[in-house]
Amino acid sequence: MLQLLGVSKSYDQTVALQRTSLRITNSSITALIGPSGCGKSTIVRMMIGLIAPDAGEVRFDGTVLHDDNLLSVRQRMGYVIQEGGLFPHLSAYRNVALLARHLKWPRDRIENKIAELTELTRFPRAGLTRYPAELSGGERQRVSLMRALMLDPKVLLLDEPLGALDPMIRFELQTDLKRIFGELSTTVVLVTHDMAEAAYFSDRIVLLRKGAIVQEGTFDELVNNPSDPFVTQFINAQRSMFPGGSEAIS
C-alpha cells in the first residue's frame, strides 16, 4: 500500500532521515517508534506528501507521489495529528465535513456519513454543534479521527494522536481506536514514543534511531531477537509500562 524507496531528508546540515526503505502492507497496522528526533514523523509527513524527500521516492498503491497527483492521492489518505489540528473557527460538524463539502458531496451523503462516524467513534451527536475550544481533549481527537475517515481513506496516518491526553482519556481512546481498527480494513501507520502503545495496536513495529531504522518486526521479535543493543535498551527504558515491569521483557 505504501513504499518508501531509498528516501532521505536533511535540513541544512541536520539529517532528519538517512537513506531509508520501508514497505507498509495493505490492511496492516504499523507503529513507528523511537526517541524524539529519530525520523518517525518525517516518514509520515513524506507518506502524505507534506514534505518531499531529497532523494528516493514514495509510492502509494503503486503510484509514485509527485506534485501532479498529490491532491488526488491525499484524498485517499486520512491524517490525524497530536491535539487534533482542528480549525478553531469551525464547529465539530464543519471540521468533519470540510473535505466532503469541498468535493461537493450532496448534503444527505454528508449527513449519512457523519452519522456513521459518530457511532463508530462514540462521539455524542449533540457535540457536533460545538467548537473545538468547547470540547475536551478526547472529544477533539474523536472529531479529528472522524475528519480523517470522512472520505473512506485507504490509509490512516496518525502522528502521536494520544500524546497530549491525560492517562484516563488516553486509555479510553486507545481502547476505542483498537476497536475501530478492528472494524475497518484501512491500512494504519501510527507514530508513538510509547512501546506499550505500539505493542497494543500494531502488527509490526519499526524502531528508529538517528534517522535510520534499527529493527522492524513484531514486539516479541524485538524483545527476543534484538538486532542491536539499542533495541533492548529502548524497551528496558520503558519497562515500567509493561505488566510485570522488567521481568516481563527481560
CYANA upper distance limits for C-alpha pairs under 8 A (distance plus 0.5 A):
  1 MET  CA     23 ARG  CA      8.31
  1 MET  CA     24 ILE  CA      6.38
  1 MET  CA     25 THR  CA      5.87
  1 MET  CA     26 ASN  CA      5.57
  1 MET  CA     59 ARG  CA      8.42
  1 MET  CA     60 PHE  CA      6.21
  1 MET  CA     61 ASP  CA      5.04
  1 MET  CA     62 GLY  CA      7.68
  1 MET  CA    155 VAL  CA      8.46
  1 MET  CA    187 THR  CA      8.16
  2 LEU  CA     23 ARG  CA      6.48
  2 LEU  CA     24 ILE  CA      5.48
  2 LEU  CA     25 THR  CA      7.39
  2 LEU  CA     47 MET  CA      7.99
  2 LEU  CA     58 VAL  CA      7.92
  2 LEU  CA     59 ARG  CA      6.16
  2 LEU  CA     60 PHE  CA      5.22
  2 LEU  CA     61 ASP  CA      6.63
  2 LEU  CA     62 GLY  CA      8.22
  3 GLN  CA     21 SER  CA      7.79
  3 GLN  CA     22 LEU  CA      6.18
  3 GLN  CA     23 ARG  CA      5.07
  3 GLN  CA     24 ILE  CA      6.70
  3 GLN  CA     58 VAL  CA      6.24
  3 GLN  CA     59 ARG  CA      5.52
  3 GLN  CA     60 PHE  CA      7.12
  4 LEU  CA     20 THR  CA      7.49
  4 LEU  CA     21 SER  CA      5.36
  4 LEU  CA     22 LEU  CA      5.47
  4 LEU  CA     23 ARG  CA      6.95
  4 LEU  CA     47 MET  CA      8.45
  4 LEU  CA     56 GLY  CA      8.06
  4 LEU  CA     57 GLU  CA      6.62
  4 LEU  CA     58 VAL  CA      5.25
  4 LEU  CA     59 ARG  CA      7.03
  5 LEU  CA     20 THR  CA      7.26
  5 LEU  CA     21 SER  CA      5.12
  5 LEU  CA     22 LEU  CA      7.30
  5 LEU  CA     56 GLY  CA      6.01
  5 LEU  CA     57 GLU  CA      5.86
  5 LEU  CA     58 VAL  CA      6.82
  5 LEU  CA     59 ARG  CA      8.46
  6 GLY  CA     19 ARG  CA      5.68
  6 GLY  CA     20 THR  CA      5.36
  6 GLY  CA     21 SER  CA      5.48
  6 GLY  CA     55 ALA  CA      7.39
  6 GLY  CA     56 GLY  CA      5.09
  6 GLY  CA     57 GLU  CA      7.33
  7 VAL  CA     17 LEU  CA      8.28
  7 VAL  CA     18 GLN  CA      7.98
  7 VAL  CA     19 ARG  CA      5.68
  7 VAL  CA     20 THR  CA      5.71
  7 VAL  CA     21 SER  CA      7.07
  7 VAL  CA     53 PRO  CA      6.22
  7 VAL  CA     54 ASP  CA      7.53
  7 VAL  CA     55 ALA  CA      5.67
  7 VAL  CA     56 GLY  CA      4.65
  7 VAL  CA     57 GLU  CA      6.43
  7 VAL  CA     58 VAL  CA      8.01
  8 SER  CA     16 ALA  CA      8.21
  8 SER  CA     17 LEU  CA      5.57
  8 SER  CA     18 GLN  CA      5.53
  8 SER  CA     19 ARG  CA      5.07
  8 SER  CA     20 THR  CA      6.86
  8 SER  CA     53 PRO  CA      6.05
  8 SER  CA     54 ASP  CA      6.13
  8 SER  CA     55 ALA  CA      5.98
  8 SER  CA     56 GLY  CA      7.37
  9 LYS  CA     15 VAL  CA      6.81
  9 LYS  CA     16 ALA  CA      6.00
  9 LYS  CA     17 LEU  CA      5.48
  9 LYS  CA     18 GLN  CA      7.27
  9 LYS  CA     19 ARG  CA      8.49
  9 LYS  CA     52 ALA  CA      8.49
  9 LYS  CA     53 PRO  CA      5.85
  9 LYS  CA     54 ASP  CA      5.71
  9 LYS  CA     55 ALA  CA      7.86
 10 SER  CA     14 THR  CA      6.00
 10 SER  CA     15 VAL  CA      4.77
 10 SER  CA     16 ALA  CA      5.69
 10 SER  CA     17 LEU  CA      7.22
 10 SER  CA     54 ASP  CA      7.76
 11 TYR  CA     15 VAL  CA      6.90
 11 TYR  CA     16 ALA  CA      7.48
 15 VAL  CA    211 GLY  CA      7.49
 16 ALA  CA     37 GLY  CA      7.78
 16 ALA  CA     38 CYS  CA      7.73
 16 ALA  CA     39 GLY  CA      6.11
 16 ALA  CA     42 THR  CA      7.59
 16 ALA  CA    210 LYS  CA      8.09
 16 ALA  CA    211 GLY  CA      6.00
 17 LEU  CA     38 CYS  CA      8.16
 17 LEU  CA     39 GLY  CA      5.93
 17 LEU  CA     42 THR  CA      7.70
 17 LEU  CA     43 ILE  CA      8.41
 17 LEU  CA    210 LYS  CA      8.01
 17 LEU  CA    211 GLY  CA      4.52
 17 LEU  CA    212 ALA  CA      6.85
 18 GLN  CA    211 GLY  CA      5.67
 18 GLN  CA    212 ALA  CA      6.05
 19 ARG  CA     55 ALA  CA      8.42
 19 ARG  CA    212 ALA  CA      8.00
 20 THR  CA    212 ALA  CA      7.19
 20 THR  CA    213 ILE  CA      7.83
 24 ILE  CA     28 SER  CA      7.72
 24 ILE  CA     30 THR  CA      7.77
 25 THR  CA    187 THR  CA      8.01
 26 ASN  CA    186 THR  CA      8.28
 26 ASN  CA    187 THR  CA      6.11
 27 SER  CA    185 SER  CA      5.88
 27 SER  CA    186 THR  CA      5.83
 27 SER  CA    187 THR  CA      4.64
 27 SER  CA    188 VAL  CA      7.69
 28 SER  CA    186 THR  CA      8.24
 28 SER  CA    187 THR  CA      5.64
 28 SER  CA    188 VAL  CA      6.72
 28 SER  CA    202 SER  CA      8.35
 28 SER  CA    203 ASP  CA      7.00
 29 ILE  CA    187 THR  CA      6.64
 29 ILE  CA    188 VAL  CA      5.14
 29 ILE  CA    189 VAL  CA      6.43
 29 ILE  CA    190 LEU  CA      8.00
 29 ILE  CA    201 PHE  CA      7.57
 29 ILE  CA    202 SER  CA      5.29
 29 ILE  CA    203 ASP  CA      5.82
 29 ILE  CA    204 ARG  CA      7.20
 30 THR  CA    188 VAL  CA      6.72
 30 THR  CA    189 VAL  CA      5.38
 30 THR  CA    190 LEU  CA      6.66
 30 THR  CA    202 SER  CA      5.76
 30 THR  CA    203 ASP  CA      6.53
 30 THR  CA    204 ARG  CA      5.47
 30 THR  CA    205 ILE  CA      6.30
 30 THR  CA    206 VAL  CA      7.77
 31 ALA  CA    189 VAL  CA      6.37
 31 ALA  CA    190 LEU  CA      5.18
 31 ALA  CA    191 VAL  CA      6.27
 31 ALA  CA    192 THR  CA      7.46
 31 ALA  CA    198 ALA  CA      6.00
 31 ALA  CA    201 PHE  CA      8.21
 31 ALA  CA    202 SER  CA      6.29
 31 ALA  CA    204 ARG  CA      6.90
 31 ALA  CA    205 ILE  CA      5.31
 31 ALA  CA    206 VAL  CA      6.55
 32 LEU  CA     40 LYS  CA      6.27
 32 LEU  CA    189 VAL  CA      7.79
 32 LEU  CA    190 LEU  CA      6.55
 32 LEU  CA    191 VAL  CA      5.27
 32 LEU  CA    192 THR  CA      6.85
 32 LEU  CA    198 ALA  CA      8.33
 32 LEU  CA    205 ILE  CA      6.65
 32 LEU  CA    206 VAL  CA      5.41
 32 LEU  CA    207 LEU  CA      6.66
 32 LEU  CA    208 LEU  CA      7.89
 33 ILE  CA     40 LYS  CA      7.05
 33 ILE  CA    191 VAL  CA      6.59
 33 ILE  CA    192 THR  CA      5.83
 33 ILE  CA    193 HIS  CA      5.82
 33 ILE  CA    194 ASP  CA      7.77
 33 ILE  CA    195 MET  CA      7.70
 33 ILE  CA    198 ALA  CA      7.92
 33 ILE  CA    205 ILE  CA      7.70
 33 ILE  CA    206 VAL  CA      6.66
 33 ILE  CA    207 LEU  CA      5.49
 33 ILE  CA    208 LEU  CA      6.71
 34 GLY  CA     38 CYS  CA      6.52
 34 GLY  CA     40 LYS  CA      7.72
 34 GLY  CA    192 THR  CA      8.20
 34 GLY  CA    193 HIS  CA      6.29
 34 GLY  CA    207 LEU  CA      5.97
 34 GLY  CA    208 LEU  CA      5.49
 34 GLY  CA    209 ARG  CA      6.55
 34 GLY  CA    234 PHE  CA      8.41
 35 PRO  CA    193 HIS  CA      7.08
 35 PRO  CA    208 LEU  CA      8.10
 35 PRO  CA    209 ARG  CA      7.17
 36 SER  CA    193 HIS  CA      8.20
 37 GLY  CA    210 LYS  CA      7.44
 37 GLY  CA    211 GLY  CA      8.07
 38 CYS  CA    208 LEU  CA      6.25
 38 CYS  CA    209 ARG  CA      5.24
 38 CYS  CA    210 LYS  CA      5.09
 38 CYS  CA    211 GLY  CA      5.31
 38 CYS  CA    212 ALA  CA      7.77
 39 GLY  CA     43 ILE  CA      6.80
 39 GLY  CA    208 LEU  CA      7.49
 39 GLY  CA    209 ARG  CA      8.01
 39 GLY  CA    210 LYS  CA      7.49
 39 GLY  CA    211 GLY  CA      5.23
 39 GLY  CA    212 ALA  CA      7.82
 40 LYS  CA     44 VAL  CA      7.17
 40 LYS  CA    191 VAL  CA      6.99
 40 LYS  CA    208 LEU  CA      7.48
 40 LYS  CA    211 GLY  CA      8.38
 41 SER  CA     45 ARG  CA      6.67
 41 SER  CA    159 ASP  CA      7.03
 41 SER  CA    191 VAL  CA      7.26
 42 THR  CA     46 MET  CA      6.67
 42 THR  CA     51 ILE  CA      8.35
 43 ILE  CA     47 MET  CA      6.76
 44 VAL  CA     48 ILE  CA      7.04
 44 VAL  CA    157 LEU  CA      7.38
 44 VAL  CA    159 ASP  CA      7.77
 44 VAL  CA    189 VAL  CA      8.30
 44 VAL  CA    191 VAL  CA      8.35
 45 ARG  CA     49 GLY  CA      6.50
 45 ARG  CA     50 LEU  CA      5.59
 45 ARG  CA     51 ILE  CA      6.34
 46 MET  CA     50 LEU  CA      6.48
 46 MET  CA     51 ILE  CA      5.68
 46 MET  CA     52 ALA  CA      6.43
 46 MET  CA     53 PRO  CA      7.33
 46 MET  CA     58 VAL  CA      7.78
 47 MET  CA     58 VAL  CA      7.07
 47 MET  CA     60 PHE  CA      8.43
 48 ILE  CA     74 ARG  CA      6.85
 48 ILE  CA     77 MET  CA      7.80
 48 ILE  CA     79 TYR  CA      8.49
 49 GLY  CA     65 LEU  CA      7.75
 49 GLY  CA     70 LEU  CA      7.28
 49 GLY  CA     74 ARG  CA      8.35
 53 PRO  CA     57 GLU  CA      7.48
 57 GLU  CA     64 VAL  CA      7.16
 57 GLU  CA     65 LEU  CA      7.82
 58 VAL  CA     64 VAL  CA      6.22
 58 VAL  CA     65 LEU  CA      6.21
 59 ARG  CA     63 THR  CA      5.56
 59 ARG  CA     64 VAL  CA      4.76
 59 ARG  CA     65 LEU  CA      6.29
 60 PHE  CA     64 VAL  CA      6.90
 60 PHE  CA     65 LEU  CA      7.38
 60 PHE  CA     73 VAL  CA      8.17
 65 LEU  CA     69 ASN  CA      7.05
 65 LEU  CA     70 LEU  CA      6.58
 65 LEU  CA     73 VAL  CA      8.24
 66 HIS  CA     70 LEU  CA      6.31
 69 ASN  CA     73 VAL  CA      6.62
 70 LEU  CA     74 ARG  CA      6.58
 71 LEU  CA     75 GLN  CA      7.07
 72 SER  CA     76 ARG  CA      7.74
 73 VAL  CA     77 MET  CA      7.52
 74 ARG  CA     78 GLY  CA      8.10
 75 GLN  CA    151 LEU  CA      7.42
 75 GLN  CA    153 PRO  CA      7.57
 76 ARG  CA    151 LEU  CA      7.62
 76 ARG  CA    152 ASP  CA      7.74
 76 ARG  CA    153 PRO  CA      4.96
 76 ARG  CA    154 LYS  CA      6.08
 76 ARG  CA    155 VAL  CA      7.34
 77 MET  CA    148 ALA  CA      8.08
 77 MET  CA    153 PRO  CA      5.21
 77 MET  CA    154 LYS  CA      6.44
 77 MET  CA    155 VAL  CA      5.35
 77 MET  CA    156 LEU  CA      6.33
 77 MET  CA    157 LEU  CA      7.88
 78 GLY  CA    147 ARG  CA      8.29
 78 GLY  CA    148 ALA  CA      4.63
 78 GLY  CA    149 LEU  CA      6.43
 78 GLY  CA    151 LEU  CA      8.48
 78 GLY  CA    153 PRO  CA      6.19
 78 GLY  CA    154 LYS  CA      8.46
 78 GLY  CA    155 VAL  CA      6.71
 78 GLY  CA    156 LEU  CA      5.10
 78 GLY  CA    157 LEU  CA      6.48
 79 TYR  CA    145 LEU  CA      8.47
 79 TYR  CA    148 ALA  CA      5.94
 79 TYR  CA    156 LEU  CA      6.49
 79 TYR  CA    157 LEU  CA      5.30
 79 TYR  CA    158 LEU  CA      6.39
 79 TYR  CA    159 ASP  CA      8.33
 80 VAL  CA     84 GLY  CA      6.70
 80 VAL  CA     85 GLY  CA      8.13
 80 VAL  CA    144 SER  CA      6.64
 80 VAL  CA    145 LEU  CA      6.76
 80 VAL  CA    148 ALA  CA      6.95
 80 VAL  CA    156 LEU  CA      8.38
 80 VAL  CA    157 LEU  CA      6.77
 80 VAL  CA    158 LEU  CA      5.21
 80 VAL  CA    159 ASP  CA      6.69
 80 VAL  CA    161 PRO  CA      6.82
 81 ILE  CA     85 GLY  CA      6.75
 81 ILE  CA    158 LEU  CA      6.46
 81 ILE  CA    159 ASP  CA      5.33
 81 ILE  CA    160 GLU  CA      6.81
 81 ILE  CA    161 PRO  CA      5.67
 82 GLN  CA    159 ASP  CA      6.84
 82 GLN  CA    160 GLU  CA      5.90
 82 GLN  CA    161 PRO  CA      4.72
 82 GLN  CA    162 LEU  CA      6.94
 82 GLN  CA    163 GLY  CA      7.00
 82 GLN  CA    164 ALA  CA      7.22
 83 GLU  CA    137 GLY  CA      7.41
 83 GLU  CA    140 ARG  CA      7.54
 83 GLU  CA    141 GLN  CA      6.87
 83 GLU  CA    161 PRO  CA      7.07
 83 GLU  CA    162 LEU  CA      8.11
 83 GLU  CA    164 ALA  CA      7.02
 84 GLY  CA    140 ARG  CA      6.42
 84 GLY  CA    141 GLN  CA      5.55
 84 GLY  CA    143 VAL  CA      8.08
 84 GLY  CA    144 SER  CA      5.51
 84 GLY  CA    145 LEU  CA      8.38
 84 GLY  CA    161 PRO  CA      7.60
 85 GLY  CA    144 SER  CA      7.64
 86 LEU  CA     95 ASN  CA      7.11
 86 LEU  CA    132 PRO  CA      7.31
 86 LEU  CA    140 ARG  CA      8.03
 86 LEU  CA    144 SER  CA      7.11
 87 PHE  CA     95 ASN  CA      7.13
 87 PHE  CA    132 PRO  CA      8.04
 88 PRO  CA    131 TYR  CA      7.00
 88 PRO  CA    132 PRO  CA      6.10
 88 PRO  CA    133 ALA  CA      7.45
 89 HIS  CA    131 TYR  CA      7.54
 90 LEU  CA     94 ARG  CA      6.12
 90 LEU  CA     95 ASN  CA      6.40
 90 LEU  CA    131 TYR  CA      6.71
 90 LEU  CA    132 PRO  CA      8.26
 91 SER  CA     95 ASN  CA      6.65
 91 SER  CA    128 LEU  CA      7.12
 91 SER  CA    129 THR  CA      6.05
 91 SER  CA    130 ARG  CA      5.81
 91 SER  CA    131 TYR  CA      4.83
 91 SER  CA    132 PRO  CA      7.35
 92 ALA  CA     96 VAL  CA      6.77
 92 ALA  CA    127 GLY  CA      7.63
 92 ALA  CA    128 LEU  CA      5.24
 92 ALA  CA    129 THR  CA      6.61
 92 ALA  CA    130 ARG  CA      6.39
 92 ALA  CA    131 TYR  CA      6.28
 92 ALA  CA    132 PRO  CA      7.12
 92 ALA  CA    143 VAL  CA      6.82
 93 TYR  CA     97 ALA  CA      6.62
 93 TYR  CA    128 LEU  CA      5.23
 93 TYR  CA    129 THR  CA      6.73
 94 ARG  CA     98 LEU  CA      6.16
 95 ASN  CA    143 VAL  CA      8.06
 95 ASN  CA    144 SER  CA      8.40
 95 ASN  CA    147 ARG  CA      7.10
 96 VAL  CA    114 ILE  CA      8.05
 96 VAL  CA    143 VAL  CA      7.03
 96 VAL  CA    144 SER  CA      7.74
 96 VAL  CA    146 MET  CA      6.50
 96 VAL  CA    147 ARG  CA      4.59
 96 VAL  CA    148 ALA  CA      8.34
 96 VAL  CA    150 MET  CA      7.34
 97 ALA  CA    101 ARG  CA      6.43
 97 ALA  CA    110 ILE  CA      7.26
 97 ALA  CA    114 ILE  CA      8.20
 97 ALA  CA    147 ARG  CA      7.37
 97 ALA  CA    150 MET  CA      7.76
 98 LEU  CA    102 HIS  CA      6.76
 98 LEU  CA    147 ARG  CA      8.26
 99 LEU  CA    103 LEU  CA      6.68
 99 LEU  CA    150 MET  CA      8.41
 99 LEU  CA    151 LEU  CA      8.33
100 ALA  CA    104 LYS  CA      6.72
100 ALA  CA    105 TRP  CA      5.96
100 ALA  CA    110 ILE  CA      7.38
100 ALA  CA    150 MET  CA      7.79
100 ALA  CA    151 LEU  CA      7.55
101 ARG  CA    105 TRP  CA      6.23
101 ARG  CA    110 ILE  CA      8.43
105 TRP  CA    109 ARG  CA      6.96
105 TRP  CA    110 ILE  CA      7.01
106 PRO  CA    110 ILE  CA      6.98
107 ARG  CA    111 GLU  CA      6.66
108 ASP  CA    112 ASN  CA      6.55
109 ARG  CA    113 LYS  CA      6.64
110 ILE  CA    114 ILE  CA      6.62
111 GLU  CA    115 ALA  CA      6.65
112 ASN  CA    116 GLU  CA      6.78
113 LYS  CA    117 LEU  CA      6.70
113 LYS  CA    150 MET  CA      7.45
114 ILE  CA    118 THR  CA      6.56
114 ILE  CA    146 MET  CA      8.23
114 ILE  CA    150 MET  CA      7.96
115 ALA  CA    119 GLU  CA      6.93
115 ALA  CA    125 ARG  CA      8.44
116 GLU  CA    120 LEU  CA      6.73
117 LEU  CA    121 THR  CA      6.48
117 LEU  CA    146 MET  CA      6.40
117 LEU  CA    149 LEU  CA      8.30
117 LEU  CA    150 MET  CA      8.18
118 THR  CA    122 ARG  CA      6.00
118 THR  CA    123 PHE  CA      5.35
118 THR  CA    124 PRO  CA      7.22
118 THR  CA    125 ARG  CA      7.15
118 THR  CA    146 MET  CA      7.95
119 GLU  CA    123 PHE  CA      7.20
120 LEU  CA    180 ILE  CA      7.43
121 THR  CA    142 ARG  CA      6.77
121 THR  CA    145 LEU  CA      8.44
121 THR  CA    146 MET  CA      7.80
121 THR  CA    176 ASP  CA      7.60
121 THR  CA    180 ILE  CA      7.90
123 PHE  CA    127 GLY  CA      7.87
123 PHE  CA    139 GLU  CA      7.48
123 PHE  CA    142 ARG  CA      7.11
123 PHE  CA    143 VAL  CA      8.16
124 PRO  CA    128 LEU  CA      7.91
127 GLY  CA    135 LEU  CA      8.24
130 ARG  CA    134 GLU  CA      6.49
130 ARG  CA    135 LEU  CA      7.52
131 TYR  CA    135 LEU  CA      7.32
132 PRO  CA    140 ARG  CA      6.82
135 LEU  CA    139 GLU  CA      6.21
135 LEU  CA    140 ARG  CA      6.52
136 SER  CA    140 ARG  CA      6.68
137 GLY  CA    141 GLN  CA      6.88
137 GLY  CA    165 LEU  CA      6.94
138 GLY  CA    142 ARG  CA      6.86
138 GLY  CA    165 LEU  CA      7.59
138 GLY  CA    169 ILE  CA      6.56
138 GLY  CA    170 ARG  CA      8.04
138 GLY  CA    173 LEU  CA      7.61
139 GLU  CA    143 VAL  CA      6.78
140 ARG  CA    144 SER  CA      6.68
141 GLN  CA    145 LEU  CA      6.57
141 GLN  CA    161 PRO  CA      7.70
141 GLN  CA    162 LEU  CA      8.44
142 ARG  CA    146 MET  CA      6.65
143 VAL  CA    147 ARG  CA      6.68
144 SER  CA    148 ALA  CA      6.73
145 LEU  CA    149 LEU  CA      6.72
146 MET  CA    150 MET  CA      6.43
148 ALA  CA    153 PRO  CA      8.16
148 ALA  CA    156 LEU  CA      7.83
149 LEU  CA    153 PRO  CA      6.60
149 LEU  CA    156 LEU  CA      8.25
153 PRO  CA    186 THR  CA      7.46
154 LYS  CA    186 THR  CA      5.75
154 LYS  CA    187 THR  CA      6.70
155 VAL  CA    186 THR  CA      6.05
155 VAL  CA    187 THR  CA      5.15
155 VAL  CA    188 VAL  CA      6.31
155 VAL  CA    189 VAL  CA      8.20
156 LEU  CA    186 THR  CA      7.10
156 LEU  CA    187 THR  CA      6.60
156 LEU  CA    188 VAL  CA      5.29
156 LEU  CA    189 VAL  CA      6.84
157 LEU  CA    188 VAL  CA      6.47
157 LEU  CA    189 VAL  CA      5.44
157 LEU  CA    190 LEU  CA      6.59
158 LEU  CA    188 VAL  CA      8.20
158 LEU  CA    189 VAL  CA      6.75
158 LEU  CA    190 LEU  CA      5.28
158 LEU  CA    191 VAL  CA      6.58
159 ASP  CA    190 LEU  CA      6.61
159 ASP  CA    191 VAL  CA      5.24
159 ASP  CA    192 THR  CA      7.58
160 GLU  CA    190 LEU  CA      7.58
160 GLU  CA    191 VAL  CA      5.60
160 GLU  CA    192 THR  CA      5.48
160 GLU  CA    193 HIS  CA      8.13
162 LEU  CA    170 ARG  CA      6.48
162 LEU  CA    173 LEU  CA      8.28
163 GLY  CA    192 THR  CA      8.19
165 LEU  CA    169 ILE  CA      6.76
165 LEU  CA    170 ARG  CA      6.03
166 ASP  CA    170 ARG  CA      6.46
167 PRO  CA    171 PHE  CA      6.53
168 MET  CA    172 GLU  CA      6.85
169 ILE  CA    173 LEU  CA      6.67
170 ARG  CA    174 GLN  CA      6.51
171 PHE  CA    175 THR  CA      6.82
172 GLU  CA    176 ASP  CA      6.87
173 LEU  CA    177 LEU  CA      6.39
174 GLN  CA    178 LYS  CA      6.60
175 THR  CA    179 ARG  CA      6.94
176 ASP  CA    180 ILE  CA      6.62
177 LEU  CA    181 PHE  CA      6.50
178 LYS  CA    182 GLY  CA      6.78
178 LYS  CA    201 PHE  CA      6.80
179 ARG  CA    183 GLU  CA      6.86
180 ILE  CA    184 LEU  CA      6.74
181 PHE  CA    185 SER  CA      7.87
181 PHE  CA    186 THR  CA      7.84
181 PHE  CA    188 VAL  CA      8.40
190 LEU  CA    198 ALA  CA      8.43
192 THR  CA    197 GLU  CA      7.81
192 THR  CA    198 ALA  CA      7.27
194 ASP  CA    198 ALA  CA      6.81
194 ASP  CA    238 GLN  CA      8.22
195 MET  CA    199 ALA  CA      6.57
195 MET  CA    235 ILE  CA      7.41
195 MET  CA    238 GLN  CA      7.51
196 ALA  CA    200 TYR  CA      6.58
196 ALA  CA    241 MET  CA      6.78
196 ALA  CA    242 PHE  CA      7.02
197 GLU  CA    201 PHE  CA      6.77
198 ALA  CA    202 SER  CA      6.26
198 ALA  CA    205 ILE  CA      7.22
199 ALA  CA    203 ASP  CA      8.47
199 ALA  CA    205 ILE  CA      7.97
199 ALA  CA    218 THR  CA      8.40
199 ALA  CA    219 PHE  CA      6.27
203 ASP  CA    218 THR  CA      6.80
204 ARG  CA    216 GLU  CA      7.33
204 ARG  CA    217 GLY  CA      5.57
204 ARG  CA    218 THR  CA      5.24
204 ARG  CA    219 PHE  CA      7.70
205 ILE  CA    216 GLU  CA      5.96
205 ILE  CA    217 GLY  CA      5.91
205 ILE  CA    218 THR  CA      6.28
205 ILE  CA    219 PHE  CA      7.06
206 VAL  CA    213 ILE  CA      7.32
206 VAL  CA    214 VAL  CA      8.25
206 VAL  CA    215 GLN  CA      6.56
206 VAL  CA    216 GLU  CA      4.77
206 VAL  CA    217 GLY  CA      7.21
207 LEU  CA    213 ILE  CA      6.41
207 LEU  CA    214 VAL  CA      6.19
207 LEU  CA    215 GLN  CA      5.98
207 LEU  CA    216 GLU  CA      6.64
207 LEU  CA    231 VAL  CA      8.15
208 LEU  CA    212 ALA  CA      5.91
208 LEU  CA    213 ILE  CA      4.88
208 LEU  CA    214 VAL  CA      5.85
208 LEU  CA    215 GLN  CA      7.81
209 ARG  CA    213 ILE  CA      6.97
209 ARG  CA    214 VAL  CA      6.96
214 VAL  CA    227 SER  CA      7.87
214 VAL  CA    228 ASP  CA      7.65
214 VAL  CA    231 VAL  CA      7.99
215 GLN  CA    222 LEU  CA      7.88
215 GLN  CA    226 PRO  CA      8.10
215 GLN  CA    227 SER  CA      6.82
215 GLN  CA    228 ASP  CA      8.37
215 GLN  CA    231 VAL  CA      8.05
216 GLU  CA    222 LEU  CA      8.05
217 GLY  CA    221 GLU  CA      6.37
217 GLY  CA    222 LEU  CA      6.95
218 THR  CA    222 LEU  CA      6.90
219 PHE  CA    223 VAL  CA      6.71
220 ASP  CA    224 ASN  CA      6.35
220 ASP  CA    225 ASN  CA      8.38
221 GLU  CA    225 ASN  CA      5.69
221 GLU  CA    226 PRO  CA      7.44
222 LEU  CA    226 PRO  CA      5.41
222 LEU  CA    227 SER  CA      8.15
222 LEU  CA    231 VAL  CA      7.28
222 LEU  CA    232 THR  CA      8.22
223 VAL  CA    231 VAL  CA      8.32
223 VAL  CA    232 THR  CA      7.28
223 VAL  CA    235 ILE  CA      8.08
223 VAL  CA    249 ILE  CA      6.99
223 VAL  CA    250 SER  CA      8.44
226 PRO  CA    231 VAL  CA      6.26
226 PRO  CA    232 THR  CA      6.99
227 SER  CA    231 VAL  CA      7.52
228 ASP  CA    232 THR  CA      8.00
229 PRO  CA    233 GLN  CA      6.80
230 PHE  CA    234 PHE  CA      6.42
231 VAL  CA    235 ILE  CA      6.83
232 THR  CA    236 ASN  CA      6.44
233 GLN  CA    237 ALA  CA      6.55
234 PHE  CA    238 GLN  CA      7.40
235 ILE  CA    239 ARG  CA      6.83
235 ILE  CA    249 ILE  CA      8.26
236 ASN  CA    246 SER  CA      7.23
236 ASN  CA    249 ILE  CA      7.82
236 ASN  CA    250 SER  CA      8.47
238 GLN  CA    242 PHE  CA      8.16
239 ARG  CA    245 GLY  CA      5.59
239 ARG  CA    246 SER  CA      5.60
239 ARG  CA    248 ALA  CA      8.33
239 ARG  CA    249 ILE  CA      7.61
240 SER  CA    244 GLY  CA      8.46
240 SER  CA    245 GLY  CA      5.31
240 SER  CA    246 SER  CA      7.41
241 MET  CA    245 GLY  CA      7.39
242 PHE  CA    246 SER  CA      8.31
242 PHE  CA    248 ALA  CA      7.29
243 PRO  CA    248 ALA  CA      6.99
244 GLY  CA    248 ALA  CA      5.51
245 GLY  CA    249 ILE  CA      7.93
246 SER  CA    250 SER  CA      6.30
